[in-house]
Amino acid sequence: MEELLQHLERRIQGLLQKFEYLKVSQQHMQQSKQSLAREKERLLIKHKGVVTQIESMVARLKALEGL
């Protein structure tokens, strides 16, 4: 009986360690996800600005062709 209790105690300790590891891993993944979402938003804004600049250049080139 004592052996079974020791085995269960070791098993519980192992599960608690895995739980803590997974909890920390999840926190890191959440932080990474938030960071990637901010980076995506920044890049989308930058992309929109570049598209606007290119459209403006194309419009100016078309205007020059008409001269």
N, C-alpha and C positions, 0 to 999 in steps of 0.2 A: 504494500500500500504506500509506504514511504517513497519507494522508487517511482511509482506512478505519479505521486504528487510533485516530485522533483522534475520528472519529465514534463509534466504540465506547466510547471513554473518556468522552465527553460523555454518551452514553446511560447508561453505568454510573453516572456521577455523578448524573444525573437520577433514576435508579431508587433510588440510595442516599438521596437527599434525600426522595423520596416515602416510602421505607421508614421513615425517621426521623419524618416527619410523621405517618404512620399509627400508628407505635408510640406516640407521644405522645398522639395522639387516642384510641387504645385505652385508655391509662392513665387519661385523663380520663373516658372513658365508664365504666370500671370503678369509679372513685371515685364518680361520679354514681350508678351502680347501687347501690353499697353505701350511699350516703347515702339514696337513695330507699327501700331496704329497711328501714333503721333508722326512717325517717319513717313508713313503712307500719306497722311493728310498734308504734310509739308511738301512732298513730291507732287501730289495732285495740284496743289496751289501753284507750284513752280511750273508744272506742265501747262496749266491754263494760261499762265503769263507768257510762256514761250509760244503757245499756239496763237495768242493774240498778236504777238510781235511778228510772227511769220505771216499771218493774215494781213497785217498792216503792210509788210514789205511787198507781198503779192499785189495788193491794191495799188501801191505806189508804182510798181513795175508796169501794171496794166495801164495806169494813167500815163506813164512815160511812153508806152507803145502808141498811145492815141495821139501823141504830139506830132 
